[in-house]
Amino acid sequence: MADPEEMKTWKTVSQLTHPNLIPERLKESLAAVCDTLLPQVDVSSVGDEGLVEFYGTSASMVGTSEHIGGLLSGGLKHPAAGLLYLALWLLSTWYGTFAMCGTRSLSKQFPYFHRFAKVERTKREQILLSWSLGSFPLYAMLFRCLKYLTMRLYFTQLNDDRTNPAWKAMGYCGPDPDLVDQSQHLGTPQHQEKDPVDQEDDVFGPLHSALLHMEKPRDVITRMLHKAGFPAPATFPSSPLTLSCDAAVIGSGSGGSVVAGVLAKAGYKVIVIEKGDYYPSSRLSLLEGPALGAMYEGGGLVATDDVGALLLAGSTVGGGSTVNWSASIRTPGHVRREWCDEHGLELFSSKAYDEALDVVCERMGVQSDVKEEGFNNMILRRGCEKLGYPVANVPCNAPPDHYCGWCHLGCKNGKKQSTKETWLADLADSGNGFILPCCKAVRILYRKGRGIGRSVANGVVVAFGNEEFTVESKVTVVASGALNTPSLLKRSGLKNVHIGKHLHIHPAVMAWGFFPSTRWPEECRKSYEGGILTSMCPLSSYCTLLQTPALHPGMFATVTPWLSAADFRERMTRFSRTAHIFALVRDKGSGTADYPESVVYRMDEEDEEKLKRSLEAAVRILAAAGAEEVGTHHGKGERVKVGGRGGGEGVEELVTEVVRRGLRDGKTPISTAHQMGSCRMAADAKEGAVSPRGETWEVEGLYVADTSVFPTALGVNPMVTVQAIAYCTAQSILQVLQGSNNSSY
């Protein structure tokens, strides 16, 4: 049995920054819930050291409940946080427990009523399951909150030796064993090593010379700016800091980096403002918990208001390109025709857009060869070939030998050509730009135009910690992503009704198949190793794609059904040989983005039907590939044997149920890594927020260059499309800058 005293050293990054300040009675309720989901169980008789440690370590023993308490004390910005707090308070009383849990909370002996923590554990399991599968939406949402948080945090928490009590039982090795780790913590401040004026490209990567860290003394900042030919800021210590440039770019992801790189190479002075930090390859830990906490929006804990969809978005230098799965698919022809013919956007039928696609694909080194496929992709390809489904290689911005299953946590060797290795490197090489990490754009500055003319953008107010400063610019480019860009524009006073509307997310649902080590693929293959996304099945009749995800223990546990503690743990022990295929739809349904206060999404009925049919195909592919058992992530947790006695009938019964039941009731986890359309491009201001040139209709000189400008959902991985649009927007900006006295500062 694991020793509780030994577990006191367990910690996570968020616990260090958000102490647990909730009342003691709520702490007791929260610990009881977490230990119902993952209790301590004595299995010492089995003789397996990994299983003994896993089963013998409850959620509260490793501090999971303390971590969640910290999130509720200020680390979690979500509308459901208040509901969760209220529920824990009710569960800390006998009358609240009776109201929420009913007769299951009663005992036959005095006292007959109990607070939740004193209810028998088997009854607590029944209560949680009834919330999960019941018809009352608030209870179902409450269960999702508690289950998602508990599982994500428990399976990513680290001891002092940077291990987790579940990993050995799961067959998980932790960080990539081939990684040469030069830091003990992902967040090690890489900029404290040398004087930034004298630094050179070394182990810190190609961007080191372009990083301007705002905590440096004013004289150091002044020397850096002077060396690069920028105008010096005010030198009086008491004066507000003001930096000047030709273009201020807010966001360093796939959109902003392209604009920044193009303008800097053309000789213009560019300042990139990035709220995330910079993590060079040499400082990556490839540990799931720290990487998600440091490099993803909201620490990887972003969800829609009803917790019906889980949203992943990059928040680091390089944005989503730093943590994506390498897929580099050109804008589909039918989408380009639709955007041109139905939305009046001639850009997408132009030679200029053709050229943009060619330029960005060449810059990223996009190619479609695969030297060796990983576990999930081998299974997807084999199943498709057996069933006669179409299957194709996924173009990637990485070489054919990029056999890496950790790239969603950062690329260990820079082989993946993210914007850090391409467009931002161009900016650094030009000597004409700086990147300001850990700086948040507060609002856009603009002056009123003459007469009845539009206002004109002239900079941005930026926050670094508790301090604010100003970046003055001739043009301003917002590239903060489809979640953050609408909020920034609204904070800045823009009123276009389309800002924050029309949010598309490519909702995705998953099927899984268990392949014991005695079956193909060979025993050495693990589900988390190999290229994340190298094969795909386009189901054109449903406007969907079947692809494979990156699921390490935390995310795997988040989406895995929970029917009981014992059933859940048994599923987790099969982690390393469980393959997943997800279905992604080009959604007609949409929502609104007012992040972080609110993200709302409603799945369209037609999208739901397409996803159900595609999920059926995914189940059949896994079965055809040789899975011993298949299932989905629906809360009922059905799983059926494949082959053998009655096996074929079981698969047919499962797919019949998949097609029969809905996906919009919250009982099936919906995931997304693609958010788009929330400031869509249109031919006029009545239909969208930005013009075909990428400029906002309301403010001259204010451009948007990220996935929020997509007129509709794209239907494929968006990296190439957003870079191509941003490249065209950069050409428009060049024309403006060339016409403004044809000179820089």
N, C-alpha and C positions, 0 to 999 in steps of 0.2 A: 504494500500500500504506500502511495506517495505520502511523504511527511509534510503536513501543513506548514511546519516551521521553515522547511526548505523553500517553500513556495513564496515566501514573503519578498524575495528578491525579484520576482517577476515584474516586468514593467513594459510599457509601450511609450512611444514618443508623445502621444496625446495626453497620457496621464501626467507627464512631466509639465506640460504647458497648461493643463486644465485640471486643477485639483478637484476632488469630489467634495462638494459643499452642500449636498442635499442632506436633509435631516436624517438622524439615525433611524427613525422608524421607517423611512422610505428606503434607506440602505438595506434594512432587513428584508423588506418586500422584494427589492430588486435582486438581492442575493438568492432569495428563495426561487424566484422565477428562473434565474440563470442556472441554478443547481437542479431545477426540474428538467430543463432542457439538456443539461450535461451534468449529471450527478456523479458522485464518487461511488465506484462499485469495486468490491474486492474480487478480483479474478486471479489471485495469486496461484491458484491450483493449476492454471493452464500451462504455466512454465515458460511462457513467452514474455521476455523482458519488455518488449515494446508494448504489447497489449496490457501488461500489468501497469505500466506507467500511464498509458492513455486512459484506461478505464478507472484507474485509481486517482486520477486528477480531475476534480470538479472544476466548474467554471469559476466559482468564487475563490478556490484555492490559488488560482493563478492571477487573481485580481480583475477578472473580466467585469464583474459587477461594479468594482471601483472605477474602472475605465468608463463604463457607460454613465456612471454617476458624474464623472468629470465632464462628459459630453453634455449631460443635462444641466451642468452648472455653467455653461457658456461655450462649450466647444462644438455644439451642434446647432446650426441655424436651419430649422425646419418647422413648418406649421404644426406637425404632429408632436413636437417636443412637449407642448403644453398638455396635450391629451395623455401622453405617457406619464408626465409628472402627476397629473390628477389621478390616473389609474393606480399608480404606486401608492398614493396617499390613501385611496379607498381600500386597497388591499392591506394596508397597515392597520385597518380597523375590522372588528368582527362584523359590523353591520354593512360596511362597504364590501367586504369579502362575500357575504351572503347575497348582497344585491348583484354582484358581478358573476358569482360562481354558482349560485343556486344551492340545491340540496346536496350537491357533491361536497360542499365545504362543511357539512354537518357531521357530527359524530354521535354515537349511541350513548356516550357517557358524558357526564357533566365535566366541564362546561360544553354544551352542545354546539355553541357557535365559536368559531375560531378566526383569527386573522390568517391571511394566506400562508404565512411562514410556518404556522402550526398545523396546517392541514397535512394529512398523510401524503407522502410523495406520490404513490400510485394514483390517488385522487387528484393531485395537482396535475399529473400528466393528462388525466381524462379532461380536466378543465381546460387546459391549454389546447388540446386537440379539438374540443368543442368550439372554442373561439376560432380556430383555424378553418374548420369546415362548416361552421354555422352560417346562418343567413343574415346575421346582424352585421352590417358593414363596419361599424366602429370596432367591434370585437375582433373582426378579421384583420383590420388595419393595425390594431394594437398588437395582435400576435405577430404580424409581419415585422413591425418595428422591433419587437423584443427578440424575435428569432434572428432577423438579419444582423442586428447589432451584436448579439451574443456570439453567433457563429463566426462572423467576420473577424471579430476581435480575438476570440479564444484561439483560433487556428493561425493567427498571425503574431500573437504575443511571443516575446522572446525572453529567455533566461539570460543570466550573465554570460553564459557561453554561446549565446545566440542560437539556441535550439528551442524546440517546442515539444511538449510531452506527447503530442499526437503523431509527430512526423515519422518516427520509426515504425509505428504500427501501420501507418498509411503507405509506407514504402517511398517516402519523400526525402530527398537528399538535402533540402534547404536551398541555399544559393548555388548558382552554377559552380560545380567543382572545378571548372577550368578557369574561373575568374581569379585574376591576380588582384586581390583586394588590398589597396593601400590606405584604407581608412577603416576605423572601427565603427564609425557612424556615418550614415548617408549624409546627414546635414553638417558634416565638418566644414567650417568656413574656409573654403579654398583660397579666399582672397587675403588671408592673414599671413601668407607665406613670405611675400616679397613686396618691395616698393612697386606700386603699380606703374610708375613711370618707366621703370627699368626692366619690367618683366618681358619674357620672351615666350614663344610657343614652346611648351615643354610638356610635362606629364599632365598639365591642366587643360590641354586641348587647344584647338585653333582659335578659340574666341577669347583667350585670356587677355590679349592686348586690347580688346575692344570693350572689356567690362569696366564700367565706372561705378564703383561702390560708394553710395552717398554717405556712408558713415565716416569716410576719410576726411581729414582736415581740409578746410577751404583752400589752403595753398597747394595741396596735392592735386585737388580737382582742377584748380586753375592751371597748374603745370601740364596736366594731361590734356586739357582743352587747348592750351597754347601749342603744345607739340603737334596736335592734329589740325591746327589752323582754325579752331573755333574761337569766336569772340569770348574774351574772359568775362566771368561773372563779376558782380560787384565785390570789391575786396574788403569793404568794411565789415567786420565780424557781426555787427548788429543789423546789417541790412538783409532783407529777404533775398534768398538766392534766386537768380534768374539765369537760365541757360537759353542760348539762342541757336537756331539751326534753320535749315531750309525746310525740313520735313520732320515732324514728330509722329512716330508710329507707335500706337498703343497695342501691344501684343506681339509676340515673337514666334507665333505658330506658323502654320502652312500658308496663311495669307499675308500677315504682316511682314514676315521675313523676306518674302519675294519682293514686295514693294521696297523694303529697306535695302536689300542687296542691289536691286536694279538702279535705284536712285543714287546710292553711294558709288557704284561703279561708274555712273555717269558724271561724277564729280560734285555731287551735291552733299551738303552736310546733313547727316541724319542722326536722330536720337531715338532709340527704341526703348520704350517703357514697358517693363515686364513685372507683373506682381509676383511671379514665381521666382525661385532661386535657380542658380546655375549649378549643374552637377556634371562635371566632365567624366568621361569613362573611367578615369583613374580613381575617382572617388565614389563609384557605385558599389553598393553592397549586394544588390540583386536579392534583397530580402523583401518579401511581399509587403509586410506591414509597414516598415519604414518608408519603402518606396511609394506605396499608395498614399501614405500620410503626407509625404513631402512633394510629390510630383503630380498629384491629381487634384482636380477641383474638389473642394470640401473634404480633402483627405480620402477621396474615393467613397464618400458616404452621402452622395447626392441622390435624391429620389423625388418623384413627383409628389404633390401635396397629399395624395391618397396612398402613397407608398406602393402604387400599382406598377411603377416602372423604375428601374434602377439605372441611373445615368452615369456614364464614365466620360470624363473630359480631362485632357492634359492641362496642367497649370505649372509650368516650369519653362525655363529658357528653351525654346524650340517647340513649345506647346505640344499638341497632340502628336506631331511628327516624331517627338522624342520617345513616346511611349506607345505608339501604335504598332500594328501587326505587319507592317511592310507592304500591304496590298496597295498597288499603284495602277488602278484601272482607269483608262481614259473615259471621258464623258460619252456614254452610249449615244449612237447616232439618232435613235428614236427620241431620246430626251432632248438633244440639240434641236431637232426639227420641231418638237413640241414647244420649246422655249422660244423659238423663232416665229413659228406660224401662229400659235395660239396666244402667245404673250407679247408678240410684237417686238421681240428683242433680236434684231438682225445680227448682233454681235456673234451669236452662236452658229450662224451659217456662213460666217466670213472667213476669208483666208487668214485674217489676223488671229482668229481663234485657233485655226489649224496650226499656225506657226507657234502660238503660245503652248499648245499641247506638245509639240515637238521639242520646244526649248526646255520645258520643265522636265519632261521625261528624260531627255539627254542629260540635263544637269543632275538628276537623281540617279542616273545609271540604271534606269528601269529595264529589266529583262525577265524572261519567262522560263528559263531553264532551272531545273531542280536536280542537284546532284544526289541527294538522299532525302526522302520524306520521313517525317516523324509519324508517331503512332496514330494520331487522329486522322491525318491526311491520307495515310496508307489505307485506313479503313474506309474513309469516304470514297476514295477512288475505286477500291475493290468492290464495294457494294454497288456503286453506280455501274461499273462495267458488267457485273453479274446480272443486273436488272435492266440493262440497256438504257439507263439514264445518261444524259449528256454530262461529261466531266471535262474540265479544262484546267490547265495550269493557271495560277494566279500571277500576273506580272508583279514583281516586287522591286523595291529600291534597295536591293541587297544582292550580293553575288550568289551564284548557284550553290556554293558550299556553306551558306549561312545557316547552319544547323543549330539554331539557338531558340530555346523555348522560354527565355527570360526577357525578351526584347520589350515586352510591355512594362518592364521595370527599368528600362534604359538599355542602351546597346553597349555591351562590355568592351567592344574593340573598335567602334566607329564604322564597322562595315555597313550597317544600315545607314543609308544616306539621308538622314533627317536634315532639317533646316540648319542644325548646328554644324553639320559637315558641308553644307552647300551654300545657301543664300546668306546666312549669317556669317559664314566664313568669308564670302565675297565682301561683305561689309567690312569685316576686320582687315582683310588684305588690302582693301582700298585706302585705309587710313582716314576715311571720311565719315566714320560713324562710331557711336558708342551705344552700348546696351546697358540699361539701368535695371539690374535685377532687384527684386524685393521692393519695387515701387508701384504704387497703385494710382491709376488715374482717378482723380476726384470729379472733375468736370471739364468740359471743353470750353475754351474761351473764344468769343467772337464779338466783333463790333458791328454795329448797325450799318447797313449799306446806305449809300446816298439816295435821297428821294424815296421811292417805293421799291428800291432794289433789295435783293436778299442780304441777310447778314453775312459777314465774311469771317471765317475762322482764323484765329491768329495765335493759337497755342492751347496749352492744357495745364491745369493745376494738378500737381502730383503730390502724393503723400508718401513719406518714408518714415515708418513708425508713427510718432506723434508730430512730426515736423512736416510742413508743407513748403513746396517751392514751385516755381513756374518755369515751364518750357515754352518759349516763344518760337513761333514757326510761321513760314509762309503757307504751308499746307499741313493739315492734320489728318492722319489716317487712323481710323478705329478698326482694330483687328482683334477684338477680345473674345471672339467666339459667339456662337448663337445664344448662349446663356447670358453672358455678361454685356455684350454690346448694347442690347436694348436698354438695360438699366442705366448705362453710362449716358446714352443719348437723352433719355428722359431726365436724368439728374441735371443735364446741361440745358434743359429747357425746350428741347425739340418736341413738337406736338403732332407730328404725322401719325394718323390713326393706325397705320400698319406696323409701327414700331412695337415689337413684342408680340405681335400676332403671327399666325400661320406657322407656328413651330412644328416642324416634322422631326421625327426621331428614328426612322427605320426600326420599328419595334421588332424584337427578335425573341423567339422561344426555342427551347432546346429539347432534344431527345438524347438518351444515353444508351450505351450498350456495354455490358461487362464481358471482358475477354480474359478468362483465367490464364495464368502463366503457362498452363499446359496446352493452350491453343495458339494458333497464329494470331497476331505477330509473335515473333520469338520472345522468349522470357525476358531478355534484356531490355526490351522496348518499354518505355514508360510514357504515360499519357501527357506529361508536362515537358517532354524533351522534343527537340527537333523544331524545324520551322513552324511557326504558329499557323500560318495560312498560306499554303502552297497549291491547294487544289480547291475547286468549287464546282457546284452543280447548278447551272442556271435553269430554273423552271420558268420558261418564258410564258407559259400559259397562265401562270399565277402571278407574274411580275415579282417573283421572289428569287432569292439566292439561297443555296445551302452551302454553308461554310463551316469551318472549325474554329473554336474559341481557344483563348489562353485561360485555363482554369488551374490556378495553384490552390493550395488548401483553403485559404480564406474565402475566395470567390466560389470555389467548389462547394464549400459548406453552406454558403449563403443561399444558393439556389437548390440544394439537395432537400427533398421533402423530409419533414419530421413527423413521424407517426407515434413514436415513443423514443425514449432515450436509448434503449437497447437497439431498436431497429436503425436509428440514425447512426449510432456508432458502428454498427456492422457495415452500413453503406460506406462510411468513411474509410474503413480498413481496406476497401476495394478501390480506393482512389487511383492508385498508380496504373491500374489496368481497366479503368472505365473511360471509354471514348465518348466524346460528345460531338454532335452536329447541331448547328442552329439554323433556323429558317429566318431570313430577313426579308421584309416586304417593303416595296416602294409605297409608302403609306399615303393614302388620300386623307386620312384623319389628321387632325392637327390640334395644337394647343396654344398656350400663351406662356411667355417667359418674362417674369419680373423677378429674376433671381437676384439675391438669395431668398427674398421674402416668399416667392411663390413660383412654382412651375406646375402648370396644369396640362394634362394631355388626355384626350378622349379618342380611343381607337374606333375607327369607322367599321361598320358592319361588314362591308366588302373586304376590308383589310383582314378582319377576323377570319372570314371564310377562306381567304387565300392562305393565311398562316396555318389554319387547321389542316388544309390539304397538303401543305408543304411539310408540316410536322408528321403527318401520316407517311409521306415519302421518306423522311429522315428515319423513322422507326423501321421501315422496310429495308432501307439501305443498311442499317446496322445489323439487322437480322441476316440479310443476305451475305454480309461480310464475314459472318461466323460468330456473332455474339452468342454467349451462352444465355444471357438474360437481357431484356430490353425494357425501357420504360420512359416516362416523361417526368417533368418536375411539378406536375399537378399535385396539390396538397394531399390528395388521396394516396399518392405514392404507389400506384399500381406498378407491378413489375411482373413480367411473364417469362417463362422459360421458352427458349427457341429450339425447335427440333425435338426429336424424341417423342415420347408418348404424350399426345395432346398438345405438343408445343406449337404446331402450326395453327391450331384453333385458338390458342392463347394470343398469338400475335394478331390474328384477325379480330378477336374480341377487343383487344387493346386499340387498334386503329379505328374500329367502329366507334368506340367510346371517345377517342380523340376528336373525331369528326362531329360527333353528336353534341358534345358539351362546348360551352363558350370559353373564351379567353379573356373576357372583359370583366369578370367577376372578382379578380384579384387572387384567385386560388392558384393561378399559374404565374410564376415570376416572369415579368417582361423586362428585358435588358436592352440597353442601347449604348453604343459608343459614337453615334453620329447624330448631332443636333444641327438643324439647318432651317433657313427660311424665315427667321424671326425679324429680319429687316429686309424684306425681299426686294429684288431689283424689278423695275417695271418701266413701261414706256411713258408713264405719266404719274404724277403724284397721287392721283385718285386710286391707283392700283398697287402702289408700293412705296417703300421708304427711300430708295436710292435710284438714280438714273442709270441708263445703260453704260455710262462712263464710270460708275461706281461712286458718284458724288451724291450727297444727300440733297433732296429736293429743297430743303429749307435753308441750308447754310452753304454758301459758296466756299470752296476750298476745304470742305470737310468730306472725307471719303470713308467708305466702309469696304474692307477687304478680308472677309472671312466667310464661313459657310452660311452666315445669316442672310447673305444676299441671294441665295439660291431661290429662283422663282417657285419651285416646287421641290418635293423630295427627289433625290437623285436616283436611288435604286441600286447604287453600287458604292463601294468605299470611296469617300469624297476627296482624298488628298490631292490627286492629280487635277481634279476639276477646280478646287479652290485655288490651287497654285496657278492654273491657267487663267482664271478670272482675275486674280491678283496681278498677274503679269500684264494683262490688258489694261487694268486700272493704273498700273505704274506707267504705262505709255501715255495715258491721258494726263497723269500728273506731270510727266516730263514736259509735255507741251505747255502746261501752265507755267512751270518753273522757267522754261526757256523764254517764255513771253514776259516774265517779270524782271525786266532789266538785264535778262540773260546773264545774271551773275549771282554768286553765292555771297554769304556774309563774309 
